[in-house]
């Protein structure tokens, strides 16, 4: 049996919620089941949801033209995904596929908006936690990129990498 409350308390997405806020949130969450091999989200689609893994594990894969998809990560119990498209209707940047029977909690954007109206403090904490998750992932990407640029075999691509990093911080669509 899954101790949902325990997973919520350990999850980076739902940290710092008190018991009332967790209760308000649980009323709005969907529990989904995914068979082994099923795509929970597909690259290019946009579902505006964020998922929390309750049981099982999944992989995050990015398609590549004329090659096998590249595995970006393997996610286990307590991990969250889908956060990049949650606040912005942009398409998913990767596919998340179940590697085993997978049970998730899903917070759809409409449910989040309902939470904002019913329990503002929980909604604010979740938004802040999503920002932290995204910032942590961006920081890891920046560290990885900087390390890659400094490798001897990539010196010739240094300007390209520097331009890429600069665009992350300067290209804004207004």
Phi and psi in degrees as GROMACS dihedral restraints (atoms count N, CA, C in turn):
[ dihedral_restraints ]
;  ai    aj    ak    al  type     phi  dphi    fc
    3     4     5     6     1   -88.8    20    10
    4     5     6     7     1   129.4    20    10
    6     7     8     9     1   -90.6    20    10
    7     8     9    10     1    85.2    20    10
    9    10    11    12     1   -56.8    20    10
   10    11    12    13     1   -43.4    20    10
   12    13    14    15     1   -62.2    20    10
   13    14    15    16     1   -39.1    20    10
   15    16    17    18     1   -64.4    20    10
   16    17    18    19     1   -42.8    20    10
   18    19    20    21     1   -64.4    20    10
   19    20    21    22     1   -42.3    20    10
   21    22    23    24     1   -59.9    20    10
   22    23    24    25     1   -42.2    20    10
   24    25    26    27     1   -66.7    20    10
   25    26    27    28     1   -30.7    20    10
   27    28    29    30     1   -88.9    20    10
   28    29    30    31     1   -15.4    20    10
   30    31    32    33     1   -71.5    20    10
   31    32    33    34     1   137.7    20    10
   33    34    35    36     1   -64.8    20    10
   34    35    36    37     1   -24.2    20    10
   36    37    38    39     1   -74.2    20    10
   37    38    39    40     1   -35.3    20    10
   39    40    41    42     1  -112.8    20    10
   40    41    42    43     1    18.5    20    10
   42    43    44    45     1   -63.8    20    10
   43    44    45    46     1   150.6    20    10
   45    46    47    48     1    72.4    20    10
   46    47    48    49     1     8.0    20    10
   48    49    50    51     1   -79.5    20    10
   49    50    51    52     1   134.8    20    10
   51    52    53    54     1   -80.6    20    10
   52    53    54    55     1   176.5    20    10
   54    55    56    57     1   -62.5    20    10
   55    56    57    58     1   -37.9    20    10
   57    58    59    60     1   -64.5    20    10
   58    59    60    61     1   -45.8    20    10
   60    61    62    63     1   -63.5    20    10
   61    62    63    64     1   -40.9    20    10
   63    64    65    66     1   -62.8    20    10
   64    65    66    67     1   -39.9    20    10
   66    67    68    69     1   -63.1    20    10
   67    68    69    70     1   -44.8    20    10
   69    70    71    72     1   -62.6    20    10
   70    71    72    73     1   -38.3    20    10
   72    73    74    75     1   -68.8    20    10
   73    74    75    76     1   -46.5    20    10
   75    76    77    78     1   -58.2    20    10
   76    77    78    79     1   -33.0    20    10
   78    79    80    81     1   -62.4    20    10
   79    80    81    82     1   -23.1    20    10
   81    82    83    84     1  -104.5    20    10
   82    83    84    85     1   -10.7    20    10
   84    85    86    87     1   -82.8    20    10
   85    86    87    88     1   147.3    20    10
   87    88    89    90     1   -98.9    20    10
   88    89    90    91     1   137.9    20    10
   90    91    92    93     1  -100.7    20    10
   91    92    93    94     1   123.2    20    10
   93    94    95    96     1  -115.2    20    10
   94    95    96    97     1   151.9    20    10
   96    97    98    99     1  -121.5    20    10
   97    98    99   100     1   135.6    20    10
   99   100   101   102     1  -129.6    20    10
  100   101   102   103     1   131.0    20    10
  102   103   104   105     1   -74.0    20    10
  103   104   105   106     1   155.6    20    10
  105   106   107   108     1   -52.5    20    10
  106   107   108   109     1   130.5    20    10
  108   109   110   111     1    90.2    20    10
  109   110   111   112     1   -12.4    20    10
  111   112   113   114     1   -73.6    20    10
  112   113   114   115     1   142.5    20    10
  114   115   116   117     1   -83.8    20    10
  115   116   117   118     1   122.4    20    10
  117   118   119   120     1   -79.1    20    10
  118   119   120   121     1   -46.3    20    10
  120   121   122   123     1  -132.3    20    10
  121   122   123   124     1   151.8    20    10
  123   124   125   126     1  -118.4    20    10
  124   125   126   127     1   136.5    20    10
  126   127   128   129     1   -52.7    20    10
  127   128   129   130     1   132.2    20    10
  129   130   131   132     1    96.3    20    10
  130   131   132   133     1   -25.2    20    10
  132   133   134   135     1   -79.7    20    10
  133   134   135   136     1   168.9    20    10
  135   136   137   138     1  -140.4    20    10
  136   137   138   139     1   111.5    20    10
  138   139   140   141     1  -108.0    20    10
  139   140   141   142     1   -11.0    20    10
  141   142   143   144     1    48.3    20    10
  142   143   144   145     1    51.6    20    10
  144   145   146   147     1  -136.8    20    10
  145   146   147   148     1   160.3    20    10
  147   148   149   150     1  -126.4    20    10
  148   149   150   151     1   138.8    20    10
  150   151   152   153     1  -116.0    20    10
  151   152   153   154     1   149.5    20    10
  153   154   155   156     1  -123.6    20    10
  154   155   156   157     1   128.3    20    10
  156   157   158   159     1   -80.8    20    10
  157   158   159   160     1   121.9    20    10
  159   160   161   162     1   -94.1    20    10
  160   161   162   163     1   -36.3    20    10
  162   163   164   165     1  -153.7    20    10
  163   164   165   166     1   140.4    20    10
  165   166   167   168     1    94.3    20    10
  166   167   168   169     1  -167.4    20    10
  168   169   170   171     1  -150.3    20    10
  169   170   171   172     1   160.9    20    10
  171   172   173   174     1  -144.1    20    10
  172   173   174   175     1   169.2    20    10
  174   175   176   177     1  -119.9    20    10
  175   176   177   178     1   152.5    20    10
  177   178   179   180     1  -109.7    20    10
  178   179   180   181     1   121.5    20    10
  180   181   182   183     1  -127.4    20    10
  181   182   183   184     1   145.7    20    10
  183   184   185   186     1  -116.6    20    10
  184   185   186   187     1   129.4    20    10
  186   187   188   189     1   -71.9    20    10
  187   188   189   190     1   153.9    20    10
  189   190   191   192     1  -137.1    20    10
  190   191   192   193     1   135.9    20    10
  192   193   194   195     1   -58.1    20    10
  193   194   195   196     1   128.2    20    10
  195   196   197   198     1    57.9    20    10
  196   197   198   199     1    23.9    20    10
  198   199   200   201     1  -142.3    20    10
  199   200   201   202     1   166.4    20    10
  201   202   203   204     1   -63.0    20    10
  202   203   204   205     1   147.4    20    10
  204   205   206   207     1   -58.7    20    10
  205   206   207   208     1   149.9    20    10
  207   208   209   210     1   -95.1    20    10
  208   209   210   211     1   126.6    20    10
  210   211   212   213     1   -79.5    20    10
  211   212   213   214     1   120.7    20    10
  213   214   215   216     1   -91.0    20    10
  214   215   216   217     1   -36.3    20    10
  216   217   218   219     1  -163.8    20    10
  217   218   219   220     1   159.9    20    10
  219   220   221   222     1  -119.3    20    10
  220   221   222   223     1   129.3    20    10
  222   223   224   225     1  -111.5    20    10
  223   224   225   226     1   141.9    20    10
  225   226   227   228     1  -123.0    20    10
  226   227   228   229     1  -174.6    20    10
  228   229   230   231     1   -50.5    20    10
  229   230   231   232     1   132.5    20    10
  231   232   233   234     1    94.7    20    10
  232   233   234   235     1   -16.8    20    10
  234   235   236   237     1   -74.0    20    10
  235   236   237   238     1   153.9    20    10
  237   238   239   240     1  -119.7    20    10
  238   239   240   241     1   152.6    20    10
  240   241   242   243     1  -152.7    20    10
  241   242   243   244     1   163.4    20    10
  243   244   245   246     1    93.3    20    10
  244   245   246   247     1    -1.5    20    10
  246   247   248   249     1   -65.4    20    10
  247   248   249   250     1   -27.2    20    10
  249   250   251   252     1   -66.7    20    10
  250   251   252   253     1   -32.2    20    10
  252   253   254   255     1   -96.8    20    10
  253   254   255   256     1     1.2    20    10
  255   256   257   258     1   -67.1    20    10
  256   257   258   259     1   -49.1    20    10
  258   259   260   261     1   -93.3    20    10
  259   260   261   262     1   -19.5    20    10
  261   262   263   264     1  -119.9    20    10
  262   263   264   265     1   133.0    20    10
  264   265   266   267     1   -75.7    20    10
  265   266   267   268     1    23.0    20    10
  267   268   269   270     1   -66.9    20    10
  268   269   270   271     1   152.8    20    10
  270   271   272   273     1   -67.8    20    10
  271   272   273   274     1   154.1    20    10
  273   274   275   276     1   -63.1    20    10
  274   275   276   277     1   138.9    20    10
  276   277   278   279     1   -86.6    20    10
  277   278   279   280     1    -7.8    20    10
  279   280   281   282     1  -155.3    20    10
  280   281   282   283     1   169.7    20    10
  282   283   284   285     1  -101.1    20    10
  283   284   285   286     1   139.6    20    10
  285   286   287   288     1  -113.4    20    10
  286   287   288   289     1   120.7    20    10
  288   289   290   291     1  -124.0    20    10
  289   290   291   292     1   135.8    20    10
  291   292   293   294     1   -68.6    20    10
  292   293   294   295     1   129.4    20    10
  294   295   296   297     1   -96.0    20    10
  295   296   297   298     1    -9.6    20    10
  297   298   299   300     1  -152.1    20    10
  298   299   300   301     1   177.7    20    10
  300   301   302   303     1   -55.5    20    10
  301   302   303   304     1   130.6    20    10
  303   304   305   306     1  -125.5    20    10
  304   305   306   307     1   131.2    20    10
  306   307   308   309     1  -117.0    20    10
  307   308   309   310     1   130.1    20    10
  309   310   311   312     1  -131.8    20    10
  310   311   312   313     1   157.7    20    10
  312   313   314   315     1  -104.5    20    10
  313   314   315   316     1   136.6    20    10
  315   316   317   318     1  -123.1    20    10
  316   317   318   319     1   129.3    20    10
  318   319   320   321     1  -110.3    20    10
  319   320   321   322     1   107.4    20    10
  321   322   323   324     1   -79.6    20    10
  322   323   324   325     1   154.1    20    10
  324   325   326   327     1   -55.9    20    10
  325   326   327   328     1   -39.1    20    10
  327   328   329   330     1   -63.5    20    10
  328   329   330   331     1   -37.6    20    10
  330   331   332   333     1   -67.6    20    10
  331   332   333   334     1   -39.3    20    10
  333   334   335   336     1   -61.5    20    10
  334   335   336   337     1   -43.7    20    10
  336   337   338   339     1   -61.9    20    10
  337   338   339   340     1   -36.8    20    10
  339   340   341   342     1   -64.1    20    10
  340   341   342   343     1   -40.8    20    10
  342   343   344   345     1   -63.2    20    10
  343   344   345   346     1   -38.7    20    10
  345   346   347   348     1   -58.5    20    10
  346   347   348   349     1   -36.6    20    10
  348   349   350   351     1   -78.7    20    10
  349   350   351   352     1   -28.4    20    10
  351   352   353   354     1  -101.0    20    10
  352   353   354   355     1   -28.3    20    10
  354   355   356   357     1  -150.8    20    10
  355   356   357   358     1    78.4    20    10
  357   358   359   360     1   -55.1    20    10
  358   359   360   361     1   -39.6    20    10
  360   361   362   363     1   -63.0    20    10
  361   362   363   364     1   -39.3    20    10
  363   364   365   366     1   -66.5    20    10
  364   365   366   367     1   -43.3    20    10
  366   367   368   369     1   -62.0    20    10
  367   368   369   370     1   -40.9    20    10
  369   370   371   372     1   -64.7    20    10
  370   371   372   373     1   -41.1    20    10
  372   373   374   375     1   -65.7    20    10
  373   374   375   376     1   -40.6    20    10
  375   376   377   378     1   -65.1    20    10
  376   377   378   379     1   -42.9    20    10
  378   379   380   381     1   -61.3    20    10
  379   380   381   382     1   -43.9    20    10
  381   382   383   384     1   -63.5    20    10
  382   383   384   385     1   -40.1    20    10
  384   385   386   387     1   -67.9    20    10
  385   386   387   388     1   -36.8    20    10
  387   388   389   390     1   -63.0    20    10
  388   389   390   391     1   -42.1    20    10
  390   391   392   393     1   -61.0    20    10
  391   392   393   394     1   -39.1    20    10
  393   394   395   396     1   -65.9    20    10
  394   395   396   397     1   -43.9    20    10
  396   397   398   399     1   -60.1    20    10
  397   398   399   400     1   -46.5    20    10
  399   400   401   402     1   -65.5    20    10
  400   401   402   403     1   -43.0    20    10
  402   403   404   405     1   -62.8    20    10
  403   404   405   406     1   -41.8    20    10
  405   406   407   408     1   -62.0    20    10
  406   407   408   409     1   -42.0    20    10
  408   409   410   411     1   -68.7    20    10
  409   410   411   412     1   -37.9    20    10
  411   412   413   414     1   -65.5    20    10
  412   413   414   415     1   -40.8    20    10
  414   415   416   417     1   -61.7    20    10
  415   416   417   418     1   -43.1    20    10
  417   418   419   420     1   -63.4    20    10
  418   419   420   421     1   -40.5    20    10
  420   421   422   423     1   -64.3    20    10
  421   422   423   424     1   -40.7    20    10
  423   424   425   426     1   -64.3    20    10
  424   425   426   427     1   -43.9    20    10
  426   427   428   429     1   -61.8    20    10
  427   428   429   430     1   -43.0    20    10
  429   430   431   432     1   -62.8    20    10
  430   431   432   433     1   -46.0    20    10
  432   433   434   435     1   -61.5    20    10
  433   434   435   436     1   -45.4    20    10
  435   436   437   438     1   -61.3    20    10
  436   437   438   439     1   -42.5    20    10
  438   439   440   441     1   -63.1    20    10
  439   440   441   442     1   -39.5    20    10
  441   442   443   444     1   -66.0    20    10
  442   443   444   445     1   -41.1    20    10
  444   445   446   447     1   -62.4    20    10
  445   446   447   448     1   -33.2    20    10
  447   448   449   450     1   -82.6    20    10
  448   449   450   451     1    -8.6    20    10
  450   451   452   453     1   -70.4    20    10
  451   452   453   454     1   139.7    20    10
  453   454   455   456     1   -55.7    20    10
  454   455   456   457     1   -37.6    20    10
  456   457   458   459     1   -76.7    20    10
  457   458   459   460     1    -5.4    20    10
  459   460   461   462     1  -113.8    20    10
  460   461   462   463     1     7.2    20    10
  462   463   464   465     1   -54.1    20    10
  463   464   465   466     1   -39.6    20    10
  465   466   467   468     1   -66.6    20    10
  466   467   468   469     1   -17.4    20    10
  468   469   470   471     1  -100.4    20    10
  469   470   471   472     1     6.0    20    10
  471   472   473   474     1   -54.4    20    10
  472   473   474   475     1   -45.5    20    10
  474   475   476   477     1   -62.0    20    10
  475   476   477   478     1   -39.0    20    10
  477   478   479   480     1   -61.9    20    10
  478   479   480   481     1   -45.4    20    10
  480   481   482   483     1   -65.0    20    10
  481   482   483   484     1   -41.1    20    10
  483   484   485   486     1   -64.0    20    10
  484   485   486   487     1   -40.2    20    10
  486   487   488   489     1   -63.9    20    10
  487   488   489   490     1   -40.7    20    10
  489   490   491   492     1   -59.6    20    10
  490   491   492   493     1   -49.9    20    10
  492   493   494   495     1   -60.4    20    10
  493   494   495   496     1   -41.9    20    10
  495   496   497   498     1   -62.3    20    10
  496   497   498   499     1   -39.2    20    10
  498   499   500   501     1   -64.8    20    10
  499   500   501   502     1   -31.3    20    10
  501   502   503   504     1   -59.1    20    10
  502   503   504   505     1   -29.5    20    10
  504   505   506   507     1  -106.2    20    10
  505   506   507   508     1    -8.1    20    10
  507   508   509   510     1  -123.8    20    10
  508   509   510   511     1   -18.6    20    10
  510   511   512   513     1   -84.6    20    10
  511   512   513   514     1   104.3    20    10
  513   514   515   516     1  -120.2    20    10
  514   515   516   517     1   135.0    20    10
  516   517   518   519     1   -95.6    20    10
  517   518   519   520     1   108.8    20    10
